[in-house]
Amino acid sequence: MDDDENMIIDVVSPDEPTGGLKQENGGYAWEEEYKRSWDVLQEDENGLISTTVTQLSNQLKRKRLLRDTRTLHRGLVRHLILVVDLSESMAEKDLKPSRYDLVLSTLSTFLVEFFDQNPLSQVAVVVTHDELAHLATELSSNPADHVRALRSAVRTPKGEPSLQNALEVARGTLAHVPPHGTREVLVVFSSLTTCDPGNILDTLDALVKDSVRVSVISLAAEVHICKKIAQNTHGTFTVALNEPHLKELILENVPPPPIAQRSVARKASNLMRMGFPERITERVPTLCACHSKPTTKGFTCPVCSAKMCSVPAECVLCGLTLVLSPHLARSYHHLFPVLNFVEVTDWSEIHANNECAGCMGALPAPPAPGEQGLAVMRTQATGRYACPRCSQHYCIECDVFIHEALHNCPTCSSGTGAGGPAADAAV
């Protein structure tokens, strides 16, 4: 009771200073770390917020489309080693449903998208746990094999990871890569520690010497050694903030990165030998040369007539790279990407055409001449995106489809736009 009677309560007056906690705008310092997302919602003239919500949704759709469209030296024949941390830290549930489940589902999507955009490339999977690292799958172009190996490698995350062992396994796998192929490593790291048998800086020097590009995505926090390895090998280091951000960071590795200047000297070969196989259908199943399984459909190598299940692939008998013409066409767009469309914000630039040049759907009609100034003041979205070359207007759905799937502007390719081939010929 004596302690209670002697207890002193310190009451701070609102007019007294709070030791630097207050900002000039009257808010607290810790409030600056959080975004007040509700402040960006504004009502339109009808008292609705649907217009603002639509604008925010379109901005999110276009955010991943705005990429570097410069013509750079990029590697179309990529060799990527996917290193996955399967230590006990992957069992954490700060990312729903858990780090382990989220990473596996995201990597499954990544592998399918990777081979769709890079059909001439190959991927291998390395997993690390219990202070060890082992090669789960060899370099191949079959995403189903990699996804199956990831799910069967470790059912329950356990032990501690070894970043050095994983990088050594990846470097050894990339040792036989030909000069015309790139050497890349993508590490999905969950732990804050690594148990290594030696000096990991020696492994870093070997990676730099072999021109291996290492990118690291951390699920927990920034780890100094991971950031140092990424910087010295001209890779990227990022930390995932939440579930959508993790998916965004992983999918950023789908387009081929520019080749570093130090790697150009190693690529003495400009031409590579490829073969176009013939698709066959047999009445009686025969064993394929790649998996030794009986199949009735497949592709025959034009050199040794070996039967392969799928292409693109490397013939297991003669080593010839087997591809189809669509695979070459899908790889070509990385060298000459479609220019980023420009959002039309000024209603005065819009003329009589109110149809999308892609789907021919209706676009928002311009306001009346007397209402243009009022519309600009209200920042009313036009819902139009113009191609910088042909100046044709597209809707947001066509903009996303052109840059993610089609990879060429329809009006520029057909010559019907202002900057198409027909216009260039006329000039």
FIKOLFI-512373 format. One record per residue (C-alpha): x negated, y, z; residue number from 1. Coordinates in steps of 0.001 Angstrom, whole numbers, plus 500000, padded with zeros to 6 digits. Example, Ala and Ser with C-alpha at 12.3 -4.5 7.8 and 13.67 -1.06 7.14 Angstrom:
# FIKOLFI-512373
<X = 487700&Y = 495500&Z = 507800&n = 1>
<X = 486330&Y = 498940&Z = 507140&n = 2>
# end
This chain:
# FIKOLFI-512373
<X = 500000&Y = 500000&Z = 500000&n = 1>
<X = 497105&Y = 502342&Z = 500725&n = 2>
<X = 495812&Y = 501851&Z = 497208&n = 3>
<X = 499200&Y = 502712&Z = 495783&n = 4>
<X = 499423&Y = 505860&Z = 497832&n = 5>
<X = 495973&Y = 507006&Z = 496694&n = 6>
<X = 496693&Y = 506277&Z = 493015&n = 7>
<X = 496361&Y = 509378&Z = 490852&n = 8>
<X = 498208&Y = 509745&Z = 487575&n = 9>
<X = 496513&Y = 512011&Z = 485032&n = 10>
<X = 499052&Y = 513772&Z = 482854&n = 11>
<X = 497749&Y = 515587&Z = 479804&n = 12>
<X = 499637&Y = 518621&Z = 478646&n = 13>
<X = 500584&Y = 518783&Z = 474956&n = 14>
<X = 498751&Y = 522089&Z = 474711&n = 15>
<X = 495465&Y = 520682&Z = 476054&n = 16>
<X = 492795&Y = 519316&Z = 473665&n = 17>
<X = 492568&Y = 515520&Z = 473355&n = 18>
<X = 488848&Y = 515148&Z = 472849&n = 19>
<X = 488853&Y = 515211&Z = 469074&n = 20>
<X = 491590&Y = 512619&Z = 468584&n = 21>
<X = 493860&Y = 515136&Z = 466875&n = 22>
<X = 493305&Y = 516147&Z = 463265&n = 23>
<X = 493879&Y = 519550&Z = 461734&n = 24>
<X = 497269&Y = 518438&Z = 460432&n = 25>
<X = 498400&Y = 517497&Z = 463938&n = 26>
<X = 498127&Y = 513717&Z = 463477&n = 27>
<X = 495815&Y = 511281&Z = 465218&n = 28>
<X = 492551&Y = 510085&Z = 463663&n = 29>
<X = 493612&Y = 506442&Z = 463638&n = 30>
<X = 496673&Y = 507340&Z = 461567&n = 31>
<X = 494395&Y = 508201&Z = 458635&n = 32>
<X = 493566&Y = 504497&Z = 458207&n = 33>
<X = 497154&Y = 503626&Z = 457366&n = 34>
<X = 499142&Y = 504604&Z = 454318&n = 35>
<X = 502611&Y = 506002&Z = 454839&n = 36>
<X = 504147&Y = 504217&Z = 451853&n = 37>
<X = 507592&Y = 505624&Z = 452577&n = 38>
<X = 506373&Y = 509179&Z = 451913&n = 39>
<X = 506028&Y = 508511&Z = 448172&n = 40>
<X = 509711&Y = 507594&Z = 447823&n = 41>
<X = 511641&Y = 510571&Z = 446494&n = 42>
<X = 515281&Y = 510836&Z = 445543&n = 43>
<X = 516332&Y = 511798&Z = 442042&n = 44>
<X = 519121&Y = 514201&Z = 441108&n = 45>
<X = 521699&Y = 511486&Z = 441908&n = 46>
<X = 520267&Y = 510804&Z = 445362&n = 47>
<X = 518793&Y = 507418&Z = 444334&n = 48>
<X = 515245&Y = 506084&Z = 444775&n = 49>
<X = 515452&Y = 503528&Z = 441977&n = 50>
<X = 513502&Y = 505832&Z = 439640&n = 51>
<X = 510579&Y = 506084&Z = 442054&n = 52>
<X = 510610&Y = 502336&Z = 442694&n = 53>
<X = 510474&Y = 501685&Z = 438936&n = 54>
<X = 507530&Y = 504045&Z = 438549&n = 55>
<X = 505625&Y = 502326&Z = 441370&n = 56>
<X = 506349&Y = 498913&Z = 439837&n = 57>
<X = 505056&Y = 500044&Z = 436444&n = 58>
<X = 501916&Y = 501439&Z = 438049&n = 59>
<X = 501189&Y = 498068&Z = 439655&n = 60>
<X = 501701&Y = 496301&Z = 436326&n = 61>
<X = 499316&Y = 498625&Z = 434510&n = 62>
<X = 496679&Y = 498687&Z = 437249&n = 63>
<X = 495154&Y = 495366&Z = 436205&n = 64>
<X = 495367&Y = 496300&Z = 432511&n = 65>
<X = 493156&Y = 499370&Z = 432788&n = 66>
<X = 489747&Y = 497827&Z = 432251&n = 67>
<X = 486516&Y = 498685&Z = 430510&n = 68>
<X = 487224&Y = 498571&Z = 426754&n = 69>
<X = 483753&Y = 499546&Z = 425557&n = 70>
<X = 482052&Y = 497310&Z = 423000&n = 71>
<X = 479379&Y = 495626&Z = 425135&n = 72>
<X = 477165&Y = 492578&Z = 424863&n = 73>
<X = 479243&Y = 489856&Z = 426506&n = 74>
<X = 478694&Y = 486132&Z = 426733&n = 75>
<X = 481453&Y = 484120&Z = 425082&n = 76>
<X = 479943&Y = 480737&Z = 426000&n = 77>
<X = 480061&Y = 480948&Z = 429780&n = 78>
<X = 478840&Y = 478413&Z = 432337&n = 79>
<X = 480458&Y = 479156&Z = 435691&n = 80>
<X = 479813&Y = 477364&Z = 438971&n = 81>
<X = 482699&Y = 477784&Z = 441404&n = 82>
<X = 481435&Y = 477525&Z = 445004&n = 83>
<X = 484212&Y = 477043&Z = 447571&n = 84>
<X = 483701&Y = 477271&Z = 451328&n = 85>
<X = 485649&Y = 474412&Z = 452950&n = 86>
<X = 484370&Y = 474929&Z = 456491&n = 87>
<X = 486580&Y = 475099&Z = 459568&n = 88>
<X = 487049&Y = 478851&Z = 459067&n = 89>
<X = 489304&Y = 478020&Z = 456098&n = 90>
<X = 491900&Y = 476737&Z = 458554&n = 91>
<X = 492562&Y = 480286&Z = 459799&n = 92>
<X = 496096&Y = 481534&Z = 459116&n = 93>
<X = 495470&Y = 485256&Z = 458761&n = 94>
<X = 496237&Y = 484699&Z = 455064&n = 95>
<X = 499564&Y = 482902&Z = 454662&n = 96>
<X = 500188&Y = 480015&Z = 454717&n = 97>
<X = 496466&Y = 479500&Z = 455461&n = 98>
<X = 493177&Y = 480418&Z = 453862&n = 99>
<X = 492761&Y = 476856&Z = 452612&n = 100>
<X = 496169&Y = 476597&Z = 450940&n = 101>
<X = 496046&Y = 480115&Z = 449514&n = 102>
<X = 492571&Y = 479655&Z = 448009&n = 103>
<X = 493477&Y = 476320&Z = 446411&n = 104>
<X = 496656&Y = 477682&Z = 444821&n = 105>
<X = 494901&Y = 480847&Z = 443618&n = 106>
<X = 491953&Y = 478926&Z = 442178&n = 107>
<X = 494369&Y = 476622&Z = 440333&n = 108>
<X = 495870&Y = 479666&Z = 438626&n = 109>
<X = 492405&Y = 481082&Z = 437992&n = 110>
<X = 491121&Y = 477936&Z = 436287&n = 111>
<X = 494090&Y = 477752&Z = 433912&n = 112>
<X = 493763&Y = 481444&Z = 433051&n = 113>
<X = 489975&Y = 481188&Z = 432737&n = 114>
<X = 490061&Y = 478454&Z = 430106&n = 115>
<X = 492915&Y = 480158&Z = 428271&n = 116>
<X = 490835&Y = 483327&Z = 427876&n = 117>
<X = 487430&Y = 481587&Z = 427616&n = 118>
<X = 488034&Y = 478341&Z = 425696&n = 119>
<X = 484346&Y = 477935&Z = 424813&n = 120>
<X = 483226&Y = 478038&Z = 428442&n = 121>
<X = 482606&Y = 475362&Z = 431062&n = 122>
<X = 483146&Y = 475257&Z = 434820&n = 123>
<X = 481749&Y = 473109&Z = 437631&n = 124>
<X = 482919&Y = 473031&Z = 441253&n = 125>
<X = 480644&Y = 472959&Z = 444306&n = 126>
<X = 482079&Y = 472630&Z = 447829&n = 127>
<X = 480253&Y = 473251&Z = 451094&n = 128>
<X = 481131&Y = 472020&Z = 454601&n = 129>
<X = 479391&Y = 470273&Z = 457499&n = 130>
<X = 476218&Y = 472260&Z = 456688&n = 131>
<X = 475992&Y = 470437&Z = 453333&n = 132>
<X = 476980&Y = 471105&Z = 449726&n = 133>
<X = 477799&Y = 468689&Z = 446943&n = 134>
<X = 478911&Y = 468862&Z = 443321&n = 135>
<X = 482604&Y = 468020&Z = 443112&n = 136>
<X = 482853&Y = 468175&Z = 439288&n = 137>
<X = 480341&Y = 468425&Z = 436472&n = 138>
<X = 480423&Y = 471183&Z = 433858&n = 139>
<X = 483503&Y = 470617&Z = 431716&n = 140>
<X = 486415&Y = 472435&Z = 430067&n = 141>
<X = 489274&Y = 470507&Z = 431667&n = 142>
<X = 491021&Y = 472597&Z = 434369&n = 143>
<X = 493079&Y = 469626&Z = 435601&n = 144>
<X = 489928&Y = 467741&Z = 436643&n = 145>
<X = 488659&Y = 470713&Z = 438646&n = 146>
<X = 491969&Y = 471294&Z = 440429&n = 147>
<X = 492226&Y = 467595&Z = 441277&n = 148>
<X = 488672&Y = 467568&Z = 442633&n = 149>
<X = 489302&Y = 470641&Z = 444795&n = 150>
<X = 492359&Y = 469124&Z = 446427&n = 151>
<X = 490695&Y = 465768&Z = 447050&n = 152>
<X = 487287&Y = 467081&Z = 448197&n = 153>
<X = 488281&Y = 467857&Z = 451796&n = 154>
<X = 491776&Y = 467312&Z = 453152&n = 155>
<X = 491032&Y = 469241&Z = 456360&n = 156>
<X = 488429&Y = 472047&Z = 456483&n = 157>
<X = 485640&Y = 471171&Z = 458913&n = 158>
<X = 482117&Y = 472043&Z = 459993&n = 159>
<X = 479983&Y = 475014&Z = 459010&n = 160>
<X = 479080&Y = 476074&Z = 455460&n = 161>
<X = 475596&Y = 476224&Z = 453971&n = 162>
<X = 475297&Y = 479011&Z = 451451&n = 163>
<X = 471708&Y = 478157&Z = 450569&n = 164>
<X = 472492&Y = 474519&Z = 449826&n = 165>
<X = 475482&Y = 475544&Z = 447698&n = 166>
<X = 473417&Y = 478016&Z = 445673&n = 167>
<X = 470642&Y = 475460&Z = 445184&n = 168>
<X = 473148&Y = 472909&Z = 443863&n = 169>
<X = 474598&Y = 475553&Z = 441542&n = 170>
<X = 471144&Y = 476604&Z = 440312&n = 171>
<X = 470209&Y = 472999&Z = 439608&n = 172>
<X = 473440&Y = 472451&Z = 437668&n = 173>
<X = 472747&Y = 475520&Z = 435515&n = 174>
<X = 469128&Y = 474527&Z = 434824&n = 175>
<X = 469948&Y = 472775&Z = 431537&n = 176>
<X = 472213&Y = 475536&Z = 430192&n = 177>
<X = 471100&Y = 476536&Z = 426650&n = 178>
<X = 469832&Y = 480081&Z = 426002&n = 179>
<X = 473055&Y = 481197&Z = 424280&n = 180>
<X = 475162&Y = 480478&Z = 427395&n = 181>
<X = 475581&Y = 482641&Z = 430469&n = 182>
<X = 474787&Y = 481476&Z = 433990&n = 183>
<X = 477337&Y = 482597&Z = 436563&n = 184>
<X = 478249&Y = 481627&Z = 440121&n = 185>
<X = 481471&Y = 482645&Z = 441866&n = 186>
<X = 481447&Y = 482088&Z = 445636&n = 187>
<X = 484653&Y = 482111&Z = 447692&n = 188>
<X = 483251&Y = 482455&Z = 451217&n = 189>
<X = 485359&Y = 482275&Z = 454363&n = 190>
<X = 482871&Y = 482014&Z = 457202&n = 191>
<X = 480843&Y = 484753&Z = 458883&n = 192>
<X = 477815&Y = 482479&Z = 459305&n = 193>
<X = 475801&Y = 480054&Z = 457211&n = 194>
<X = 473636&Y = 477124&Z = 458376&n = 195>
<X = 470717&Y = 476873&Z = 455968&n = 196>
<X = 467737&Y = 474478&Z = 455987&n = 197>
<X = 465233&Y = 477126&Z = 454867&n = 198>
<X = 464758&Y = 480741&Z = 453896&n = 199>
<X = 467713&Y = 481795&Z = 451781&n = 200>
<X = 465685&Y = 484733&Z = 450392&n = 201>
<X = 463531&Y = 482216&Z = 448512&n = 202>
<X = 466703&Y = 480908&Z = 446881&n = 203>
<X = 467646&Y = 484482&Z = 446007&n = 204>
<X = 464303&Y = 485028&Z = 444257&n = 205>
<X = 464826&Y = 481813&Z = 442275&n = 206>
<X = 468305&Y = 482938&Z = 441212&n = 207>
<X = 466946&Y = 486261&Z = 439980&n = 208>
<X = 464151&Y = 484493&Z = 438102&n = 209>
<X = 466627&Y = 482134&Z = 436394&n = 210>
<X = 468978&Y = 485019&Z = 435440&n = 211>
<X = 471896&Y = 483636&Z = 437449&n = 212>
<X = 474667&Y = 486134&Z = 438219&n = 213>
<X = 476265&Y = 485554&Z = 441625&n = 214>
<X = 479563&Y = 487156&Z = 442676&n = 215>
<X = 480947&Y = 486683&Z = 446183&n = 216>
<X = 484515&Y = 487080&Z = 447461&n = 217>
<X = 484684&Y = 487130&Z = 451249&n = 218>
<X = 487873&Y = 486229&Z = 453087&n = 219>
<X = 486816&Y = 487537&Z = 456509&n = 220>
<X = 484493&Y = 490561&Z = 456460&n = 221>
<X = 481405&Y = 491956&Z = 454815&n = 222>
<X = 478414&Y = 489640&Z = 455283&n = 223>
<X = 475034&Y = 491260&Z = 454671&n = 224>
<X = 473315&Y = 488309&Z = 452994&n = 225>
<X = 476273&Y = 487766&Z = 450645&n = 226>
<X = 476249&Y = 491410&Z = 449615&n = 227>
<X = 472471&Y = 491362&Z = 449126&n = 228>
<X = 472642&Y = 488279&Z = 446886&n = 229>
<X = 475402&Y = 489829&Z = 444765&n = 230>
<X = 473553&Y = 493124&Z = 444374&n = 231>
<X = 470177&Y = 491572&Z = 443471&n = 232>
<X = 471725&Y = 489266&Z = 440871&n = 233>
<X = 473892&Y = 492045&Z = 439324&n = 234>
<X = 477071&Y = 490426&Z = 440575&n = 235>
<X = 479928&Y = 491833&Z = 442626&n = 236>
<X = 480755&Y = 491556&Z = 446329&n = 237>
<X = 484306&Y = 492146&Z = 447518&n = 238>
<X = 486392&Y = 491477&Z = 450618&n = 239>
<X = 490004&Y = 490337&Z = 450301&n = 240>
<X = 492442&Y = 492474&Z = 452286&n = 241>
<X = 495594&Y = 490391&Z = 451849&n = 242>
<X = 497101&Y = 487659&Z = 449698&n = 243>
<X = 497808&Y = 489734&Z = 446538&n = 244>
<X = 494395&Y = 491373&Z = 446798&n = 245>
<X = 492670&Y = 487983&Z = 446933&n = 246>
<X = 494450&Y = 486864&Z = 443777&n = 247>
<X = 493509&Y = 490121&Z = 442072&n = 248>
<X = 489841&Y = 489769&Z = 443031&n = 249>
<X = 489621&Y = 486183&Z = 441775&n = 250>
<X = 491381&Y = 486938&Z = 438475&n = 251>
<X = 488969&Y = 489825&Z = 437842&n = 252>
<X = 486388&Y = 487150&Z = 437008&n = 253>
<X = 488393&Y = 485858&Z = 434027&n = 254>
<X = 487040&Y = 488349&Z = 431422&n = 255>
<X = 483354&Y = 487812&Z = 430643&n = 256>
<X = 481118&Y = 490397&Z = 432336&n = 257>
<X = 478550&Y = 492422&Z = 430384&n = 258>
<X = 475211&Y = 490694&Z = 430031&n = 259>
<X = 472438&Y = 492307&Z = 432064&n = 260>
<X = 469434&Y = 493634&Z = 430183&n = 261>
<X = 467120&Y = 491156&Z = 431891&n = 262>
<X = 469207&Y = 488281&Z = 430538&n = 263>
<X = 469166&Y = 489472&Z = 426921&n = 264>
<X = 465500&Y = 488557&Z = 426476&n = 265>
<X = 466247&Y = 484950&Z = 427523&n = 266>
<X = 468867&Y = 484613&Z = 424792&n = 267>
<X = 466552&Y = 484063&Z = 421852&n = 268>
<X = 469148&Y = 482022&Z = 419954&n = 269>
<X = 471877&Y = 483932&Z = 418105&n = 270>
<X = 473517&Y = 480935&Z = 416413&n = 271>
<X = 474882&Y = 477755&Z = 417924&n = 272>
<X = 475937&Y = 474521&Z = 416269&n = 273>
<X = 479639&Y = 473626&Z = 416494&n = 274>
<X = 481912&Y = 471062&Z = 414931&n = 275>
<X = 485604&Y = 471063&Z = 414065&n = 276>
<X = 487046&Y = 467655&Z = 415014&n = 277>
<X = 489954&Y = 465904&Z = 413325&n = 278>
<X = 493075&Y = 465165&Z = 415321&n = 279>
<X = 494132&Y = 461520&Z = 415128&n = 280>
<X = 497128&Y = 459440&Z = 416268&n = 281>
<X = 496676&Y = 455671&Z = 416516&n = 282>
<X = 499202&Y = 452883&Z = 416823&n = 283>
<X = 497006&Y = 450825&Z = 419130&n = 284>
<X = 495362&Y = 452547&Z = 422122&n = 285>
<X = 491573&Y = 452721&Z = 422044&n = 286>
<X = 489059&Y = 453864&Z = 424644&n = 287>
<X = 487979&Y = 457480&Z = 424558&n = 288>
<X = 484294&Y = 458304&Z = 424823&n = 289>
<X = 484760&Y = 460951&Z = 427547&n = 290>
<X = 486747&Y = 459051&Z = 430217&n = 291>
<X = 486727&Y = 455447&Z = 428908&n = 292>
<X = 490521&Y = 455354&Z = 429127&n = 293>
<X = 492887&Y = 453891&Z = 426496&n = 294>
<X = 494726&Y = 456603&Z = 424539&n = 295>
<X = 496616&Y = 456782&Z = 421257&n = 296>
<X = 495842&Y = 460443&Z = 420542&n = 297>
<X = 492574&Y = 462319&Z = 420438&n = 298>
<X = 489943&Y = 464063&Z = 418342&n = 299>
<X = 487086&Y = 462508&Z = 416379&n = 300>
<X = 483642&Y = 464069&Z = 416253&n = 301>
<X = 482654&Y = 465003&Z = 412663&n = 302>
<X = 479073&Y = 463778&Z = 413253&n = 303>
<X = 479290&Y = 460511&Z = 415214&n = 304>
<X = 483069&Y = 459825&Z = 414967&n = 305>
<X = 483349&Y = 459499&Z = 418744&n = 306>
<X = 486867&Y = 459831&Z = 420121&n = 307>
<X = 487483&Y = 462654&Z = 422607&n = 308>
<X = 490643&Y = 463222&Z = 424646&n = 309>
<X = 490751&Y = 467005&Z = 424327&n = 310>
<X = 488859&Y = 469963&Z = 422959&n = 311>
<X = 486966&Y = 472200&Z = 423435&n = 312>
<X = 484429&Y = 469742&Z = 424761&n = 313>
<X = 480896&Y = 468538&Z = 424241&n = 314>
<X = 480556&Y = 465208&Z = 422497&n = 315>
<X = 479161&Y = 462702&Z = 424977&n = 316>
<X = 477290&Y = 460830&Z = 422225&n = 317>
<X = 475672&Y = 463453&Z = 419993&n = 318>
<X = 476079&Y = 466548&Z = 422177&n = 319>
<X = 477890&Y = 468587&Z = 419497&n = 320>
<X = 480225&Y = 471313&Z = 420743&n = 321>
<X = 483718&Y = 470501&Z = 419477&n = 322>
<X = 486134&Y = 473418&Z = 419038&n = 323>
<X = 489157&Y = 474435&Z = 417010&n = 324>
<X = 489608&Y = 477672&Z = 415083&n = 325>
<X = 492154&Y = 479089&Z = 417600&n = 326>
<X = 489530&Y = 478730&Z = 420329&n = 327>
<X = 487140&Y = 480963&Z = 418410&n = 328>
<X = 489910&Y = 483475&Z = 417769&n = 329>
<X = 490840&Y = 483648&Z = 421475&n = 330>
<X = 487214&Y = 484248&Z = 422434&n = 331>
<X = 486711&Y = 486994&Z = 419852&n = 332>
<X = 488994&Y = 489532&Z = 421532&n = 333>
<X = 486561&Y = 489952&Z = 424438&n = 334>
<X = 484074&Y = 491606&Z = 422092&n = 335>
<X = 486597&Y = 494094&Z = 420692&n = 336>
<X = 489322&Y = 494523&Z = 423334&n = 337>
<X = 492519&Y = 496466&Z = 422746&n = 338>
<X = 492221&Y = 500077&Z = 423844&n = 339>
<X = 494085&Y = 501008&Z = 427009&n = 340>
<X = 497427&Y = 502574&Z = 426146&n = 341>
<X = 497980&Y = 506107&Z = 427417&n = 342>
<X = 501088&Y = 506877&Z = 429433&n = 343>
<X = 503169&Y = 509592&Z = 427787&n = 344>
<X = 503986&Y = 512183&Z = 430449&n = 345>
<X = 505005&Y = 515167&Z = 428321&n = 346>
<X = 508522&Y = 515027&Z = 426881&n = 347>
<X = 507508&Y = 517512&Z = 424179&n = 348>
<X = 505293&Y = 514820&Z = 422578&n = 349>
<X = 508337&Y = 512590&Z = 422014&n = 350>
<X = 510177&Y = 513029&Z = 418727&n = 351>
<X = 513201&Y = 511301&Z = 417208&n = 352>
<X = 511935&Y = 507730&Z = 417616&n = 353>
<X = 513487&Y = 506185&Z = 420744&n = 354>
<X = 512613&Y = 502533&Z = 420004&n = 355>
<X = 509693&Y = 500485&Z = 421253&n = 356>
<X = 507297&Y = 499688&Z = 418400&n = 357>
<X = 506901&Y = 496149&Z = 419725&n = 358>
<X = 510252&Y = 494718&Z = 420799&n = 359>
<X = 512381&Y = 497406&Z = 419104&n = 360>
<X = 514154&Y = 497923&Z = 422414&n = 361>
<X = 515606&Y = 501252&Z = 423456&n = 362>
<X = 513302&Y = 503667&Z = 425258&n = 363>
<X = 514503&Y = 506421&Z = 427613&n = 364>
<X = 515897&Y = 509280&Z = 425524&n = 365>
<X = 514325&Y = 512734&Z = 425935&n = 366>
<X = 516356&Y = 515267&Z = 427923&n = 367>
<X = 518181&Y = 518111&Z = 426236&n = 368>
<X = 515971&Y = 521043&Z = 425142&n = 369>
<X = 517221&Y = 523208&Z = 427972&n = 370>
<X = 516461&Y = 520510&Z = 430533&n = 371>
<X = 512886&Y = 519704&Z = 429501&n = 372>
<X = 511323&Y = 522144&Z = 431936&n = 373>
<X = 513453&Y = 520808&Z = 434776&n = 374>
<X = 512575&Y = 517204&Z = 433882&n = 375>
<X = 508851&Y = 517962&Z = 433924&n = 376>
<X = 509172&Y = 519641&Z = 437286&n = 377>
<X = 510865&Y = 516533&Z = 438633&n = 378>
<X = 508111&Y = 514357&Z = 437101&n = 379>
<X = 510682&Y = 512155&Z = 435411&n = 380>
<X = 508911&Y = 509150&Z = 433891&n = 381>
<X = 509164&Y = 508764&Z = 430116&n = 382>
<X = 508710&Y = 504967&Z = 430208&n = 383>
<X = 506493&Y = 505177&Z = 427096&n = 384>
<X = 502891&Y = 504134&Z = 426519&n = 385>
<X = 501091&Y = 505239&Z = 423358&n = 386>
<X = 498362&Y = 503404&Z = 421480&n = 387>
<X = 495390&Y = 505816&Z = 421121&n = 388>
<X = 494718&Y = 504582&Z = 417584&n = 389>
<X = 498131&Y = 504454&Z = 415899&n = 390>
<X = 500042&Y = 506745&Z = 418322&n = 391>
<X = 503005&Y = 504346&Z = 418436&n = 392>
<X = 505026&Y = 504163&Z = 421658&n = 393>
<X = 505605&Y = 500924&Z = 423581&n = 394>
<X = 507546&Y = 499950&Z = 426682&n = 395>
<X = 505807&Y = 498671&Z = 429811&n = 396>
<X = 506648&Y = 495016&Z = 429061&n = 397>
<X = 505114&Y = 495198&Z = 425580&n = 398>
<X = 502091&Y = 497018&Z = 426971&n = 399>
<X = 501454&Y = 494184&Z = 429430&n = 400>
<X = 502091&Y = 491498&Z = 426787&n = 401>
<X = 499746&Y = 493098&Z = 424237&n = 402>
<X = 496829&Y = 493390&Z = 426667&n = 403>
<X = 497268&Y = 490062&Z = 428465&n = 404>
<X = 498451&Y = 487684&Z = 425737&n = 405>
<X = 498441&Y = 489152&Z = 422216&n = 406>
<X = 495134&Y = 491071&Z = 422429&n = 407>
<X = 495855&Y = 493275&Z = 419398&n = 408>
<X = 498166&Y = 496176&Z = 418622&n = 409>
<X = 500903&Y = 495027&Z = 416177&n = 410>
<X = 501197&Y = 498351&Z = 414361&n = 411>
<X = 497429&Y = 498756&Z = 414051&n = 412>
<X = 497076&Y = 495210&Z = 412662&n = 413>
<X = 499950&Y = 495607&Z = 410180&n = 414>
<X = 498822&Y = 499044&Z = 409009&n = 415>
<X = 502191&Y = 500674&Z = 409712&n = 416>
<X = 500886&Y = 503024&Z = 412398&n = 417>
<X = 499166&Y = 506356&Z = 412054&n = 418>
<X = 495765&Y = 504804&Z = 412679&n = 419>
<X = 496204&Y = 501408&Z = 411017&n = 420>
<X = 494247&Y = 499937&Z = 408117&n = 421>
<X = 496599&Y = 501477&Z = 405593&n = 422>
<X = 495992&Y = 504944&Z = 407013&n = 423>
<X = 492244&Y = 504360&Z = 407034&n = 424>
<X = 492365&Y = 503306&Z = 403372&n = 425>
<X = 494352&Y = 506378&Z = 402446&n = 426>
<X = 491751&Y = 508595&Z = 404034&n = 427>
# end
